[in-house]
Amino acid sequence: MSVRVGSTRRSFLTVTGAAAALALSGSLPEVGQALAGATGRGDRRDPFTLGIASGDPLPDAVVIWTRLAPDPLAPFGGMDRRPVEVQWQVAEDEHFRRIVRQGTTQARPESSHSVHVDVRGLRPWRHYWYRFRVNGMLSPVGRTRTAPSADAVVPEVSLAFASCQAWWEGWYTAYADMAKRDHDVVFFLGDYIYEFGIDRGIRPLSNEPWMTQQTVTLDEYRVRYASYKMDPDLQAAHAAAPWVVTLDDHEVVDNWADEAHPSAPPAQFLVRRANAFRAYWEHMPLRLAQLPKGPDMQLYRRIRYGRLAEFSVLDTRQYRSDQAYGDGTKAPGPETKDPARTITGAAQEKWLLDGWSASRSRWNVLAHQTAIARLDTKDGPDVLVPMDTWDGYEASRDRVLGGAVQRNVSNLVSIAGDLHRSVASDLKLDFTNPDSPTVGTEFVGTSITSGMDGMDLDPGGLTLLKENPHIKFGNFQRGYVSCSITPQRWISDYRVVDRVSVQNGTVSTRAKLLVEDGRPGIQTL
């Protein structure tokens, strides 16, 4: 079971020496004096090498983001350790003839010279364009869109969701495609980076320490984010629409759970988690409400699109019980069914169910990390399921799906990632009984690159389809999911890339799946 919060969090606050300084201030003793002398007056290097982004749209607000890093893989991004004044503008047109909001802010060294501007006073359900200026140099221009007002009758929302983008395992062709399509919002559902050292891959690699070593320190996490965010296709996808993000395991370390991971004792692991959370916030378009406090970060939240859709964005890492039976793929048993074990934590579960009680939205969406649907991976009568998904937390699943039914939740849809494969399922109250009522629909999207090229249907996918009658579609290629939501239907286009091992891969729609209002379950178009 997971080590309990109180004792180890108190221990974290007493951690001394370089580790505590690293977690709280971000300075590394061994490189603390290696300053690059950048962005002073007269320095004309491009500070916007990591692009721009926006996120967490509200009816009257959106967060706009950048990070100054003229030398992104150098210590401190090639910046002096001093604040830098940054100008920002938001306009109603891409040529900035109708500027509606503007101001200045500081990019500060303790936040890795990242900028998070919570732009308020905007109009609902409108496109805006934004940019930054530093020392006379302009950033790229980004396009964003606010959410509709709470009571608005919205005819359609277009969204995309993605996850799992191991940089070295392929090219971000899926993001180039995503950037060309007109989405109102993008949901990223975890594994923005991978923390382990890399020694081989599809993309050209070097023997630089940032690539070959596992990320543990704050500066190591910062450089890992920078290496990913330099990609032009990822930058284009960020610039095309606002993103709503949540993290999974690899933003910290593989399969971590609450305060437990075998790589370190709990007190040391919390230092690493604090480093990872800090770097994550610095590189994502998140509000100050999500700014970590040491090893704690408030990530679960709601995003509403008028009366059409309400998205409950979950955090299924920070509060979960340790994986049952030592993790891996195991037979379900008393431990997976134990009602004391949880994947969300009690407070988040209550928040979710209370929100559903108050919801008046046509579509109620869980935006989260991994599959709720049962995934029997064993051919034949025996059952083996992954302990890291909701299969390892059956009581949590029962309380959430049962709670949705008890509250008469309208049109429950789950969007998730993590599996490195596409899996679309009917959600059942009892997955062991094919005749059990269908109470919702789940669309699990494949990875952007993780797993490399893949194939249409691998042996594991064939087994999933054979052993799980609630699974209606499977695919083992890379890509993302593009969705259209109206009051009458939800359509998910599974966009797949034929090869991510080359830069000119072809993107196509592998499946188009429909859910009708008031009729839970998947239909194929």
N, C-alpha and C positions, 0 to 999 in steps of 0.2 A: 504494500500500500504506500501511497505517497506520504512523505514526511509532512507533518502538519505545519501550518503557516506560522503560527505565533512564535515558536521557539527559534526557528531558523531565520525568520525575518529580523528578530531581535539580534540574533548573532550577526547577521549581515551588517547591522548598524554599528557593530563593534569591530568589524574587520579593520585591521590597521596596516600601515605601511603603503607600499607602492600599489597594491591591489585596490585598496580603498580610494586612493587618489585617482587611479585610473577610472574606476567606475563612476566617480562623482565629478571629476573635472576633465578627464580625457587626456591628461598629459602623461606621456611615457618618459620615464627618467632617461632611457638610453637615447632618445631622439629629441628630447625637450629643447636642446639648443640648436637643432638643425633647421633653422628658420631660412626661408627662401627669399625674403625681401620682396614679396610680390604685392601688386595692386597699390603701391604707393603712387604718388603723382608722377606722371611721365611713363609709368609702366603700361604698355599698349598690348600686352598679351590678352587673348580672349579669356574673360573670366567665366564664360557661360558654356564651358565644354560639356557639362552634364545636362544641358537642356533646361526646360521649364516644364511645369505641370500645374494642374488644378485638381481640386477634389472636394468631396463631401458637400455637394450642393444643397442649399436651402432655398426657400422661395425668395429670400432677399439677400442671399450671401453665398460666397464661394471662397475657398482657400486657394491662393495662388502661391506657387513655390518656385524657388531656384536655389542653387548652391554655388557660391563663387569658388572656382577651382581651376586656375590657369594651368596648373600642372597636376592633374587629378590623382596620379598615382604616387606623387611625392608626399612626404610628411606635410600634414595640414593642407593638402591640395595645392601646395606652392604659395600659400598665403603667409603674410606676416601675422603674428599673433596680436592683432589689434582690430578694433571695430572698423567697418567700412560702411559708408553711407550708400544706400541703394534707393534709387527712385523707381516708382512703379506707376503704371497707368492701366486703366480699364476703359475700353471704348465700345460703342455700339456698332462700329464698323472696323474692318480689318486694316483700313488705312489711317485710323486714329484721327479722323476728322471730327468725330462726335465723342470726345472724352467725357465720361460721366463720373469717374472716380480717379483720383491720383494722390500720391503722397510720397513720403520718404520713410525709410526704416533703416535699421542697422543690421548688417550681417556680422555676427559676433563670433569670435574664435571659439568660445566655449560650446557653441552650437555648430562647429565646423563651418562657419560662415554660410550656414543655410538661412533661408528667408521664408517665413510662413506669414503671409498677409491674409487676414480674415476680412475680405472686402465686404462691407455691409452697405445697405441702402440701395441694393439693386432691385430690378423688377422681376416678378415671377415669370418662369418659363420663357426666358429670353436668351438668345445667344449673345455672348460678349467676347471681345478679344483683349488680350493683356500682354504686357511686355515689361521689361526691367531695363534700367540704365545705370551703369557704373563708370565713372570717369569718362563720360562721353561715349561709351561703347554700349550699343543696344543688344539686348538678347534676341533670340528668335521670338516670333509672335505665336501665342497659343490661343486656341479657341475653347471656350467653355460654355456651359449652359446652366442656368439656375433651375431649381425644381419648381413645379407648379405650386400655387397656393393650396392650402390644406383642403379646401372644399371645392377645388376646381374639378370640373368634369373634363377629363383628358381623353381625347380620341385615340391616342396611340403613344406608346413609349418604345423607343428602340434602345436595346442595351447589348453589350457584349460581356462575356466573362471568361477569365483565363486563369492559369496557375502554372507553376512548376517550369521555370525557365532556366535550366542549367546552361550557362553561357557557353561552355566548352563543348557541349554535346550537339550543337547545331546552330544554324543561322535563324534569325528572327523573322523569317518570311511571313509567318502568321501575323506579326505586328504590322508589317508593311501592308498586308491586306486589310487588317482592322482599321488602320489609319485612313484608308480610302473609302470606307463605308461610313454612312452618316449615323453614328450612334449618339444618343443623348447622354449616355453614361456608360462607363466601363467598371466592372467589378473584378478586382484581383483578389484571389482567394487563397493565396499562400505560396510559399517557396519562391520568393522574389530573388533570393540568392541561395547558394549552397555553401555551407561553411567548411567543408573538408578540403584538404589539399588536392591539387589536380596534377596528374603526371602525363596524361594523354587525352586527346579529344579530337573533335572534328575541326575546330578552329585552330589557327596557329598558336602555339603555346611557347612560353619562355620559361627560364629557370628562375624567374624573379621570386623572392621569398613570399610576396603577397599571393602568388598563385600556388606555390607548392606546399605552403604551410596551412594548417587548419586555423580558422579565425577564433581567437580567444579574447584578445585585448580590444579595447575600443578602437584604436587606430587600425587594427587589422580588419575589423568589421567595416570601418569607414572606407578603406581602400577597396574592399570587396564590392561594396555598393558602387563606388566610383567606376570600377572596371566594368560592371554591368551597364551602368547608366550612360556610358560613353557610346553605346550602340545606337546608330542613327535610326534604325527601325523602331526600337523601343522609345526613343525620344519622339518620333513622329506620332506614335500611338498616344503618348502622354499629351502631346500638343493638340491632338484632334478633339478631345472630349475630357470632361472631368472624370477622375477615377475615385472609386470608393474601395479602400484596401483593408485587408486584415491579414494577419500572418499565420503561418503554420509552424512546422518544426524546424526546417532548415535555416530559417532566419536566426535561430539560436544554435541548435544541434539536433541531429537526427533523433526523432521519437522521444523528445523530452516530455515530461509530464509534471506540471506544477513545479515543485522544488526538487524533483528527483531526476537524476540522470547518472548512469554508471561511470561517467567520465570524471566525476569529482564528488567529494562530500557536499552536502547541501549548502553549507556556508560559502564554499568556493564556487559552487555552481551558481548561486545567486549573484555573485560578482560578474560572472560571465553573462548571465541573463541581463543584468543591468547594462553591461556594455552593448549587448545585442539590441536591446530595446532602444537605447539612446541613439545608436546609429540608424536604426530603422526609422525612428521619428524624424531624425535629421534629413532623411532622404525621401520622405513621403509627404504628399500634400495633406497634412493633418493639422487640426486645430491645436491650440494650447491645451484644450481639455484632454487631449491624448498624450501630452508631454509626460514621459515616464517620471516616476518618483522612485529613484533607485531601481529595484527589480520589479516594480509594479507599473502597469500601464492599463488605462481604461480604454479598451478597444471595442467592446460590444455597444452598439448604438443603432438607432433607427434612421432610415432615409425614406421619406414619403414622397410619392408622386401623385398629389391630389387624392381623389377618391379611387383612382385606378389601381395603385399598387403601393404596398408598404413592405419595405425590406428590413428584416431583422438581421443585422450583421453580427455574427457570433465570434467568440473566442473560445475554441475548444482545446486549447493548450494550457492556458495559465491556471486553470482551476480544476483540471481533471485529476481523477485518481490514477495511480500508476497502472500501466497496462496489466491486464490479467495474465496469469500463468507465465510471467516472465517475458511477455511480448511475443512477437512472431505470429505464425498462423497455427491455430490450435482448435481442438474441439470445444464447443461451448459447454459450459458446466456451471456449477454453483457460483463460482467467482464471477463469471460474466453476468449472471442473473442477480447478483447481490444488490439489493436496493440501496445499500449504503455507498455503493460506488457510483461515480458520476463523471460524465464527460464535460459538463458545463459548469459544475459547481451549483450549490443551492441558490445563491443570490441571482445568478444569471438565468437559471431555469425559471425562477419566480418572475423575474423581469420579462422574460419571453412570454410566459403564460398570461401574466397580467396585461401585457400589451395586446395579446390576441383577444382578451376579453373586451378591450376597449376599441378594437379595430373596426372601422367602417369601410375598409378598402375592399375592392372587388377581388384583388389577388393579394395573397399574403405569402411572402417569400422569405425563406431562410437562405441567407447568403453566408456560406461557411466553408469549412475546410475539406471534409471527407464524407464518404457515402453513409447515409442513414440506412439504405436498403441492405438486406442480408446478402452477403457475398460468399456462398458456398463454393470453395475452390477445389473441392475433391470430387473426382468422378466416381460415381457409385453411391451406395447407401450411407457410407460414413460422411460426416459433415466436418469440414475444416473451414474456419473463418478467420480473418485478420483481427488480431487483438487491438490494433491501433485505430480501427474505424469504430463506428457506433455498434458493430457486432460485439465488441468487447465490453460494451456498456448497455446491456439489454434493458436494464431498468430505466436508464435515462431515456432510451428510445421509446419505451412503453409509456413513460410519463409525458413525453412531448407529443407523440402521435395520439395517444389517448386524450391528452389535454386539448389538442386541436379539435377532436371530435366533440368532447364535452362542451366546448365553447362555440360550437357551430362555426368554426373558422371557414371562411369562404375561400375556395380555390387555393389550397395549400400547395406550394411549389418549393422544392429544395433545389438550389444550385450549389455545386461543390466541385472540388478538384481532387488532387493528391494521388489518384490511382495511376496516372500516366496512361490512361486509356479512357475512351468514351463509354459510358454506361448509362442508359436511360431506363428507368424502372417505375412501375406502379408501387406506391407506398401502401403497405398492408398493416392492419392491426396485428396480424399473426402471420409472420412470414413462413411458418411451417405448414400453413394450410392455404393452398392455392385458392380456395373458395372464400377466404377471409375478405371482408369488405376492403375495397380500395379507398383510401382516405386522402390521398394526395399523389403527387407526381414528383419524380426526382430526375434532374438532368446533371450528371457528372460529366464535366469536360475533361478532355485529355490534356496533356502537357503541351506547352509551347515548343520545347525542345527536349526535355528530360526523357531519356530512353532512346534517343536518336531516331532513325527513320521509322522503325516499326513496320507494320504491314496491315492489311485490311482487317484480318482476323487471325490471331495467333492461337496456339493450342489452349492457352489459359482463357482466352475470350470464348472459345468454343465450349469449354467446360462451364464457364459462368452461364452461358445461354442455356445449356442443357440442364444444369442442376438448379437453376433459379427461374421458375416460370414467370415471376414478376418482372424479370429483366426483358425488355422489349427490343433493345438495340445495343450493339457493342461494336467497337472499332479500336484498333491498336495503332493508328497513325497519330501524328502530331497535329496540333491546331488549336482552335478555340470555338466558342459557341456564340452565335449572333441570334438575338431574340427580338421578336416583335410582339408587343402586348397591346391588345385592345380590350374593351369591355366584353367582347364575345369570344375571344380566343387568345391563346398563347402559342406562338410558333417558334420552335428552336431549330435553327440551321446549324448543323454540325459542319464547320469549315475545316477541311483537312489539307495538309501539305503532303504532296507525293514523296518529297525528300527534303529533309533539313540538312543533309550532308553536303548540299551544294547551295550556292547563293541564288540561283535562279529557279528554285522549286516552283511547282504549279499548285495553286490553291483552288479547291473546288468544294461544292456542297456535297457531302457524302450522304446525309440524310436530312429530311425535313419532317419534324415531328410536331404534332398538334395536340393541344389540350383545349377542350371546349369549356366555356363557363358553365359551372354546375355539374360537370361530368368528369370527375377525377380519373386519371388514367391516360395512357398514350395512344394516339392514333398516328398512323403513317400517312403522309401526303405523297 
